[in-house]
């Protein structure tokens, strides 16, 4: 999640907020597109499960946690943020931690795969999704009948 050597230029998203005087301000967040590895981790965070009272797995994914992960990994810089003493936020080593969490989550919406679909990793041969391994890759295949292709599906 450090520096990038691809030559990619950062993109910009504007976060709307109010300054201390109540005036509307726009705060730029410059970011890089998520890498395929970051997108895999993003989906892993969204698809976490935990056992419920009956012992079955129930969803435990956290959209905010996943968005914060993307922001943390993709953000390049922010503009217009100052500390109470007037110092530019970017001069601090821990500047990422000082950006308000709701601004991070708001900016991360643009970094999500719906906005970033062209960067999704290609599925492995035989897999229906880039995030689910193909049958025979170490995970046992579920016991069920194959789903017919649309042209083979019975008509009603």
N, C-alpha and C positions, 0 to 999 in steps of 0.2 A: 504494500500500500504506500510505498514511498514515492520516489521520483519516477517519471515516465520517460522512456527513450524513443517513443514512437514518432515524435515530431508533431503529435496532435496538439492543436491549440485549444486553450480552455474555452468553454462556453460560459454564458452569463445568464443568471436568473436574478430578477429584481424582487426584493422582499419589501412590502409596504409596511410602514409603522408610523408612529408619531414621535416627534422629539419632545424634549422637556417642556417646550412652550405649547405643545398640542398641535403643532403643524405637521401635515403629512410629509413623510420623507420616503425616498426609495433607497434601499441599501443593496448594492450589487454583491452577489456571491458568484465568483468565478470557479468553475469546476471542470474536471475531465470526465468523459464518459466512463461508466463502470466497465471494468474488465470482465471477461467471461467468468473468471474465478470469483470476483466480487458478486456477480449476479447469482452464481451457484450458492454462495454463502447467504445472500439476501433471501433466496427461496428457502434455504435450510432454516433460517430464522423464522420465516413465515409458517413453515410446515411442521414446527416442533409439536410433539404430542406428549401427553402425560396420562398415566392411568387415572380413571375416575373411580368413584366409590365402588362400582361393580367390577373393577379390574380391566375394563375396556379402555383402549386409548381414545382420548378426546383431544381436540385441537388445543394447542397452547401457544400457537404462533402469536407474535406480537408485532403489529404493524409499525408502531412507534420505534421499537427496538431495531427493526429491519431498516427503517428509514434513517435512523441515527447512524447505523452502521454504514449505509451508503454515503451519507454526508461526510462522515469522518474519513472514509477512504477516497472520496472523489474530490473533495473541496481543495481548491488551489489557494484562494485568498478571498477576503471580504473587504469591502470598501465602505467607509463612512462610520465605522464604529470607533468610539473614543472611550477611554477610561475616565473616571470621575475627575482626574487631574488634567484632562485634555490630551493625554498621550494617545497616539494612534494604536489601536488594538493589535495591529500586525507587528508592532515592535516587540511584543511579548512572545517568549518561546512557547507558552501554553495558550496561544491566541484561540485555538479551536475550542478549548474548554470554556472560554469567556464569552463566546457568542451565545445569546439566549437560546435555550433548547427549542422553544417554539419557532424560532427563525430557522434553526437547523432542520427541523421536521418539515417546515413549509418549503424550504429550498429543495429538500430531498425528493419531494413529489415529482419534480422535473427530472430527477436523476433515475427514476424508477423505470423498469423495463417497458411499460407502455409507451413512454416517451423515447425509449432507447432500444426499440425492438431490433434494429439492424445489427446491434452488437451482441445479440444472444448467441451463445455457442450452438454449433450445429449438433443435432442428435447423433449419437453413435449409430453405426449400421445396425439395423434391426430394432432400434429404440424408437418409441413414439414421442419422446420428449428428451431434451438435452439434460434433464435433471433426474431421469429414471434410467438406470442401466438396462441394456437389452437383456432379454431372456437368455439364460445360459452364461451370464457373466459373473457368476458367483452367488446370485440370489436365486432361491428356488422359485420356479414359475408357479403362479396360482393355479389351482385345479379348477378350471371352468372351460366351457366350450368356447371356441374361437368366435369372435364377432364377425359376421359376414360383411364383406365389402359392400358399399352402397349399391353397386350394380347387381350383386347377388341377393340383396335383401328381398324378402317376399313382399309383394304389394298387397294392399288390402282394399 
